[in-house]
Amino acid sequence: MPVVRIDVCPLIPAVDQHLLREAALLGLTRITALYRSRYYLLRGALDAATAERLGRELLADPIVERVLLRPPPCPGRRVIEVQRLPGVMDPVEASVIKGASDLGIRLDLVRVGTRVEVAGGSDADLEILAWGALANRAIEEVAIDPAEPIRLREPAGNARQQRLEVPIRHLDDAALLELSRRGCLSLDLEEMRAIQAHYRALGREPTDVELETLAQTWSEHCVHKTLKGLVRYTGPEGEDGPPRTRLIDNLLKSTIASATADIAAPWCWSVFRDNSGVIDFDGAWGVCMKVETHNRPSAIEPYGGANTGLGGVIRDIMGTGIGAKPVCNTDVFCFAPPETADSALPPGVIPPRRLMQGVIAGVRDYGNRMGIPTVNGAVRFDPRYVGNPLVYCGTVGLIPRSCVDKQAQVGDWLVVIGGRTGRDGIHGATFSSAELSERSAQTSGGAVQIGNAIEEKRCLDVLLQCRDAGCFHALTDCGAGGLSSACGEMAAEHGAEIFLERVPLKYAGLSYTEVWISESQERMVAAVPPAKLEQCLAICAAEGVEATAIGRVTDSGRLLLRWHGTVVGELDMRFLHHGLPRRERLAVFTPPLEQPAVFDRPSDLARLLCDLLARPNLASKEWIIRQYDHEVQAGSIVKPLVGAAHDGPSDAAVVAPLLGSQRGLAIACGLNPSYADIDPWHAAAAGIEEALRNLVCVGAPLERVALLDNFSWAKCTDPQVFGALVRACEACAAYARYYGTPFISGKDSLSNEFTWGERVIRIPHTLLISALAVVPDVRRAVTMDLKRPGDLLLLVGLTREELGGSEFLALVGGRGGRVPRVDRALSKPILEAVAQAIAAGCAVAAHDCSEGGLGPALAEMAFAGGWGLTVDLAAVPRAGVDDPLIVLVSESQSRILLEVPPERLAEAQRLLRGLPQAVIGRVEPRPELALRGLGVDCQIPLAALKEAWQRLSRSFAAR
Amino acid sequence: MPPRVCVLRAAGTNCDAETAYAFTLVGAQAETVHILRLREQPQRLRAYQVLAIPGGFSYGDDIASGRVLANELRTCLREALLEFIERGGLVIGICNGFQVLVKSGLLPRLDGRCEQQATLTDNRSGVYEDRWVRCRGDPRRCVWIADDQEVELPVAHAEGRFVASEAVLERLEQAGQLCLRYSSDTCHNGSARAVAGICDASGRVFGLMPHPERFLRWENHPRWTREAPRPEGDGVRFFRAAIHTLQ
């Protein structure tokens, strides 16, 4: 069939200023102008007249664009054309085919490309621009000054279709390891030996698909063998007990999950056993939450990695119980500082500036399209994230109480619902269990994908209908490991028979193994009772969503894989799910010797506060937040940006997810990797307290708060690294018990390192704590912006000299310092009393002291509210601190600022009785922050503070 | 009998639930209908007095925002839609729904010609933006607009810049069809004449970029914690004005 090219260009050509700025950032100053347009390669029954009509009626906007049936001539300019590699997802293609079909035009293959006309610049400049600002080798191809346009190609080739055995029984250790390496199985010697022994006992060789299934199921990503294995740990008993060596059997179970079991909250409906944890929302509805990482794919292809990361965690919620409805998203990113010079980057690394933009766009395009508001997040910068950024995506959902439990039953059909299966994302689970290197982009491109949010939205629409029609016994998402994990888990108790040739494919030519382990996005697997199959398929078909019965749940205890009649795999479920040899690893934690903080004393407090506020970790994230829809579903109560001009930093989000109801959710997070450099115990404690403080500050009570843990760590084969993880887990358990806030779900991502040559960059130990509170009445929420002059500013909590890991020390290039500790004699009483004071209506604004300390917190409350503050530093409740500088920048925990109307002061102080607290200032009409006491007399205009805080955001928004 | 509202849903529609809820708040009966059901039986539209095309990313906004759904309406449901409008039915398109109405030619439909006469294209900033804006309605022609009081509403879009030829703009201006404008300092997207919404000559077909269905309760407002409470959000006014004309 003929291929037609249609170009669509703006009627009034305009220089693409965004791209031109990118070119300038790449140092391509000889390029003087850039013009962007797009083209479509279409295969189908198209004569010139039909093509012209298709262009006019579908592809171009007649008001602002024109259609050309050949590339436009552009004398004096060079041309770069970019299009996705064959087989890489581009959702636009399906929409073009659908739109053409509505016009009565049949197309069978479409590719969309970007064309850029370039004025000025050398050959080398064009090459740099193409790969530096327009295209990514993992997913795209580029042509410069193409004599002929890039062609339309089918996704490559036919894979082998015959059953294949992989001889393993006679291999020696070296050959076993070589087999694991060559097949990208990511299995270690002991695991390979266990497989060998199993097949020796069976008296046969494994098939390729059996080996792959084992590799997927046994991957770190899927079973968390490090956290669930045996650990011989030497470290302090508790926070600061004497060091002792002990054997921990299943770190996760013995710390975090055990704390949840001890707390035994009756409102926990489902913890640590499903795709997300579920708690009681209002008796009839449960609320569930999950946070996932998508670090490695985002390092290689930031847009696609972040895009599918969010898509994946949304599916975790969709596949909780027999189906939940997503109601909001969260996102937390860790990057190298945005100003890192390209010349300072290790080879093969995407510059942080571009990486950030890609990640943010990826999250934006998926979340916004799904119609799920992104309500809370954080961004953290550290040079050690340079080759291995962290991308955490979270989703919260609502689920009817009756839908929380699931159990596939013998005889059920296994139905795959949603997207088709292609060759994308092969080996994602095993890839994500290995570390990154400068060659990852070339060797792991197959693991990188682009999402199709609308496919997932359509899938969600029908899943909820199927659920409510009683079509599901069980439901899960296809994530890492694809069908192999989804079907394998769902039928683990019984057995399953799968007819792989029935799986709908994006294109022909896949092998049975590719079908089985492909991680193509936007697919769900349901266990459907036979009597409901017809109805389930009909509900899906009614909205054009593909649903196919690909197998059945059996009582054989085996996983049987068929391919056009031939048995290509037969695995014992017991061996598959319980045959993994348990690992024993060494872990050591040596408590650090604390050194006094050493730093050059800044002379000018006003300047210091501005510089602190301008630090990327503290600075406004408005340029990111504005790109996310945080209002869709109409439940937005406390937004990420608050205050007089809607630009102050909210502590947490509050949403009312049921229209017409006053009941709501508050969502917050805590993250302190710089404290973990000193002691992960205190980083974990501070992370949990920060998340809880944030909840309290928006008026959430602490009666029903659930926590989630996400550990991103370097390789745990190093006992010191693993020791830090054990220490963090122990702290999580201790503080969860202390606050009575159970963990309900979590995830670990290990081996986060970047290697090139002999060098290794390990990420900081990064524990993200997410917290979810049920709010009985959202109308009681408060925000952090100052409300009216004349009100008093009350500070609750004690300021100590705790500069270790602080933003201040990082700013002035200091070192040492005592890490902030959560004082268990004070923390919970303070949080509870503040929550009570807010509930009693004593406070009209509340804000916690976190990164940067008291000084930045005061500034933020003031400029968010547009009112000034007079503060007496001598009034600040302190323990052994008389230096005003330390008072302003120490990061002591458990401190909350409350704005209290004078007539409510007595009641507020009554509720806070016995706790360190004092009136330290007053809200003033004059727009400045006036600091007095302890020898200080300094007035800083709010405009200067706000300008510093917004500088980074403005510089990105202008790009 | 309460007026019946058809809230149209297609792949990628995502504001259907809150749009339906907004109508129920003002006494209408809203039902969400998938476009495939309407394509199977276009006469189903006859059962309704109001058609709402909610916000979202219909078909991913692939090619251009609203384009694929606009074409689908134009090629597969044109007769039924024109009949619905001629019969006195009310139509509202919100955000993506507005883009669909404009690109299908149902708005502004000057001279009764159902062809694209204007467009909504990339914001001046070049990126998607979620923010609150102030806008003022012109109630002279449009039944969806209660009065000329300034309202606050959220916008959330990447392609909200209204573009039309000077001739078209002038005719719409004269006829009172540029019926919703951003207050000048909040026209973030660069729309011609600060247009936030337009209606057809009958005043019954209305499209707007801001989201009235996202400001139904006072606590949706970005400054609700610092201002005197109000009984409801500004968004309710649009739905009430239209339903009122049917009662």
Interface residues (C-beta under 8 A of the other chain):
Chain A: Q17 H18 E57 L58 L59 D61 P62 I63 V64 P91 V92 A94 S95 V96 K98 G99 D102 L103 G104 R364 N368 R369 M370 G371 N452 A453 I454 K457 R458 D461 A542 E543 G544 I625 R626 Q627 Y628 D629 H630 E631 V632 Q633 A634 S636 I637 V638 K639 L641 V642 G643 A644 H646 A656 L659 G660 V778 R779 A781 V782 T783 D785 K787 V844 G865 A957
Chain B: R9 A11 G12 T13 N14 C15 A17 E18 Y21 H34 L36 R37 G55 G56 F57 Y59 G60 D61 D62 I63 A64 R67 V68 N71 E72 T75 C76 K103 Q116 Q117 A118 T119 T121 S125 G126 V127 Y128 E129 D130 R131 W132 P154 A156 V163 A164 H211 E213 R214 L216 R217 E219 N220 P222 R223 T225 R226
